[in-house]
Every structure is written in C-alpha cells, then in structure tokens.
Amino acid sequence: MCMCVLQINCLTGLIEAKVANTTAQGKPKNFDEWIMRVMGEGIANLFMRPYNFKVNPNPCSCAHTIPR
C-alpha cells in the first residue's frame, strides 16, 4: 500500500475518532475501544494493535485496564 494512503487513513481515522470521542457516552469498555476512540482505526491497525500484540499476545479487547 502506498505511504500516502496509509498517512491519509491514519489522519482520517484520527479526525473521526476525535469526533466520535467528543460525542461518546460513557467510558470505553476495554483497551481496544480506548485506542479506537483516541487514535482512530488507521493508527490502531498500523501501530497500536501490532505493537501491543508483541508486548502482550492477548487481544486488546481483553485488557480491562484503560489508560487515563
């Protein structure tokens, strides 16, 4: 995939996440939901989920500790 497409996906996801986080009701249920709310789908898929899988092989959706 072209680097430009990845950058656009990351920025678009970040903007969409900011809008969704502003209108969200309640706290995220797990770490994966927190990643999506704060960073968006592009950054989550490209960086956060792969890195967290290397550190902890359990899915992010199983982590109940949410950063503050």
C-alpha positions as a Markdown table, in Angstrom:
| # | Residue | x | y | z |
|---|---|---|---|---|
| 1 | Met | 0.0 | 0.0 | 0.0 |
| 2 | Cys | 1.3 | 3.5 | -0.9 |
| 3 | Met | 2.6 | 5.5 | 2.0 |
| 4 | Cys | 0.3 | 8.4 | 1.1 |
| 5 | Val | -2.8 | 6.1 | 1.5 |
| 6 | Leu | -1.5 | 5.0 | 4.9 |
| 7 | Gln | -1.0 | 8.6 | 6.0 |
| 8 | Ile | -4.5 | 9.6 | 4.8 |
| 9 | Asn | -6.0 | 6.6 | 6.6 |
| 10 | Cys | -4.3 | 7.5 | 9.9 |
| 11 | Leu | -5.3 | 11.2 | 9.7 |
| 12 | Thr | -8.8 | 10.4 | 8.7 |
| 13 | Gly | -9.2 | 7.9 | 11.5 |
| 14 | Leu | -7.7 | 10.4 | 14.0 |
| 15 | Ile | -10.3 | 13.0 | 12.9 |
| 16 | Glu | -13.2 | 10.6 | 13.0 |
| 17 | Ala | -12.0 | 9.3 | 16.4 |
| 18 | Lys | -11.9 | 12.9 | 17.8 |
| 19 | Val | -15.5 | 13.5 | 16.7 |
| 20 | Ala | -16.7 | 10.1 | 18.0 |
| 21 | Asn | -14.9 | 10.6 | 21.3 |
| 22 | Thr | -16.5 | 14.0 | 21.8 |
| 23 | Thr | -20.0 | 12.6 | 21.4 |
| 24 | Ala | -19.4 | 9.3 | 23.1 |
| 25 | Gln | -21.5 | 8.4 | 26.1 |
| 26 | Gly | -19.6 | 6.7 | 29.0 |
| 27 | Lys | -16.1 | 5.3 | 29.2 |
| 28 | Pro | -14.5 | 2.8 | 26.8 |
| 29 | Lys | -15.2 | -0.8 | 27.9 |
| 30 | Asn | -11.7 | -2.1 | 27.1 |
| 31 | Phe | -8.2 | -1.0 | 25.9 |
| 32 | Asp | -9.1 | -1.6 | 22.2 |
| 33 | Glu | -12.1 | 0.7 | 22.4 |
| 34 | Trp | -9.9 | 3.3 | 24.1 |
| 35 | Ile | -7.4 | 3.0 | 21.2 |
| 36 | Met | -10.2 | 3.5 | 18.7 |
| 37 | Arg | -11.7 | 6.5 | 20.5 |
| 38 | Val | -8.4 | 8.3 | 20.9 |
| 39 | Met | -6.3 | 7.3 | 17.9 |
| 40 | Gly | -8.7 | 6.0 | 15.2 |
| 41 | Glu | -8.7 | 2.9 | 13.0 |
| 42 | Gly | -5.7 | 3.8 | 10.9 |
| 43 | Ile | -3.3 | 4.2 | 13.8 |
| 44 | Ala | -4.9 | 1.3 | 15.7 |
| 45 | Asn | -4.4 | -1.1 | 12.8 |
| 46 | Leu | -1.0 | 0.1 | 11.7 |
| 47 | Phe | 0.7 | 0.7 | 15.0 |
| 48 | Met | -1.1 | 0.1 | 18.3 |
| 49 | Arg | -2.6 | -3.3 | 17.8 |
| 50 | Pro | 0.5 | -4.9 | 16.3 |
| 51 | Tyr | 2.8 | -3.4 | 18.9 |
| 52 | Asn | 0.5 | -4.4 | 21.8 |
| 53 | Phe | 0.3 | -7.9 | 20.4 |
| 54 | Lys | 4.1 | -8.1 | 20.5 |
| 55 | Val | 4.1 | -7.0 | 24.1 |
| 56 | Asn | 1.0 | -8.9 | 25.2 |
| 57 | Pro | -0.3 | -11.7 | 22.9 |
| 58 | Asn | -3.8 | -11.3 | 24.3 |
| 59 | Pro | -6.2 | -9.2 | 22.2 |
| 60 | Cys | -6.6 | -5.6 | 23.2 |
| 61 | Ser | -10.3 | -6.3 | 23.7 |
| 62 | Cys | -9.4 | -8.5 | 26.7 |
| 63 | Ala | -7.5 | -5.8 | 28.5 |
| 64 | His | -9.7 | -4.2 | 31.1 |
| 65 | Thr | -7.2 | -1.6 | 32.3 |
| 66 | Ile | -7.9 | 1.7 | 30.4 |
| 67 | Pro | -5.3 | 4.5 | 30.4 |
| 68 | Arg | -6.4 | 7.8 | 31.9 |
